[in-house]
């Protein structure tokens, strides 16, 4: 019976659905109670999963590793893009830059602080705005192609929304994988309050789920 459970879990875990965390937790629980031979079999598959996740792990953007200090990131960005449009305590904002052959109207690099140092914890790219979505399709498809290495999954309800990739916070071990580490990149075509369309590419979601390098505990 245990071998049957193991085989089922091995097939299901790679599917990163809403209940992926339950499957990962279940697999770990089964592993902890498995025999030496069963653990040997599971180790092979778990290592394959770890390697696959490592292959699609986000580590940097624009030559800046996530977790980098703001002052270091700022100097790199100045050399690459010139003087930023605006710099705040928690962000660096560029306007009208070209990256990867694609023109962006705004690019924002976000940072958090633990009181001792800062950490780059997300980055967002925004295209120009158009009243006709078709005018953005070429750039959108180009981004899909450039991001293919991350194996992004398309939304079931929106043809112009993809997500995936593994967070830089993951330490490379199966046991430490969490669902929040599984959607490090979001690419979509969004619409503003004036019904204008724009492409949005986010590495970490700054307001919702950034890469949190600061652990504040009580």
N, C-alpha and C positions, 0 to 999 in steps of 0.2 A: 504493500500500500504506500509506504514511504517513497519508494522509487517512482511510483505513478505520480505522486504529488510533486516530486522533484522535476519530472519531465514536463509536467503541465506548467509549473512555475517558470522553468527555463524558456518556454515558448512565449509566455505572457510578459515577463519583465521587460524585454526590449521595447515593447509598445508603451510609449510614454503618454498614457492617458491620464485622466483626472485621478484615478485610483492607483497610479504607479507606485506611490509611496507604500501603500498597503502590500503590494506585491513584493517590493524590495524588503520590507520588514518581514513578510512571511517567508521569503527565501532565506533570510538571515536566521530566522527562528528554526527553519527546517535544517539548515546547515549546522547549527549549534547542537542539534540532537541527532545528526546523521552519524553513520558508522565511518570508519577510516576510509573504506573503499568508496562509499557514497560521497564523502568529502573530496576525495581525489577527483571524482567525476565532476562534481560541482565546481571545484577550483578551476578546471579547464574553461568552463563556460563563463564563470565570473571574471576570469582574467580576460577573456575575449570581450566581455561587456566593458570592462575597465579600459581596455585599449581602444574600443570604439568611442567611448565617451571622451577619452583623452584626445582622440583625433578631431573631435568637433568642439573642443574646449576653446573658449575665447580667452585670449591672454593680453592682447593689446590692440590699440587703434591709433592710427596716425603716427606709429612709431613710439607710442607712449604705453608702457605696461599699466594695466589697471592696478590701483593701489599706489601709484607713484605720487610723490609730493607735488603740490601745486606749483611751488617755485621752480622745480625741475621741469615739470610739464610746460610751464609758461615759456621757459627759455627754448625748449625744443620747438614749440609751436611758433614762436617768433621767427626762428630760423627757417621754418618750413612755410609759414603763411604770412609772415610780417606782423605788424602790430595789431593786436586784437581790437575789436570794436569796443569792448567793455570788459572790465575785470572786477569781480566782487570777491568777498571772503570765501564764497563757496562755488564760484563759477568763472569760466573764461568763455567769452562769446565772440564768435567770428561771423561776419556777414559776407555773402557773395564770394565764396571760395570754390575752387575746383579740386576735387579729390577723387582719385581713381577714374579720371576722365569724365566725371559727372559734376554738373554745376549744382551747388546748393546755395539757397538763400540765407540759411542760418545754420551754424554748427555750434553746439553748446557742450562744453566739458564741465562736469559737475564734480564737486569735492566734498568730503566730510572731514571733520576734525575730532580728535579725542582730547584736545587741549594741549597736546604736545607736538603733534604734526598733522599734516593733512594727507588724504588719500583720494585719488581719482576713483570715483565709484560709479560713474555712468557717462555716457556720451550720446547725444542726439543730433541727427542730421535732418534738416527740413528743406524740401525743394521749393521752387517758386510755386505760386498759387495760380490755378487755372479754373475757369468756369466750365471747361470741357475736359472731362476725365481722359479722353482719348489722347490729349496732348501730353499726358504724363506716362503713357504706356511704354514708350520706347525706353525711357530712363528706368522705369520700374522693372521691365524685363531684363535690362542690363544689370541692375542690382541683383536680381534673382540669380542670374548667371554667375556674377562675381561672388555671391554668397553660397554657391552650390556646395562648397567644401564643408559647410556646417549642417547639411542635410535638413534644412528648414522644412517644416510641414505646413501645408496649406490649410486654411480654415475651411470647415465644412459649410459655413454660411456666407463666406465672403471670398470671392476669387482673388481679391487683391489684399490678402492678409496672410502672412506667414510668420511662423515663430519656431524657435528651436535653439540649438547650440547649448553648450554646458558652461556654467558660470566659472569665472576664474577663481572663485572662492572654494571650489571643490578641490580636495587634497589628493585626488587620484585613487582613493581606496573605496571599494564597493560599499563598505559599511557606512561610510559618511555621506553617501549620496542622498540628496533630498529633492523633493519635487520642485522646490523653488530654484534649484540649480539647473533645471532642465529647459528653461525658456530665457536664455541670456540675451537673445536677439529677437527683436520684433520688427518686421518690415510690413508696411501697409500703405494704402492710399486712404487718407482721411478727408474729412470735410469740416470746414470751420463754420462759424455762426452766419457767415455771409454766403453759405453754400458754395464756397470755392474749394476745389480739391487740391491736395498737396501730398507729396510722398513723405513718409516719416520712417526713419530708420533709427532704432534705439538699441543701444548696448546697455542693458540694465534700464529699468524704468525709473526715472529720477524721483517722481512723486509717489510711486506705488511700491516698486520693488527694485531699488538700486542694489549694487553689489556692496553689502554692508561690511565694511572692514572694522567698524567700531562696535564692540560688544559692551553695551552698558548693562550691568547687572546689579541687583540689589543684594 
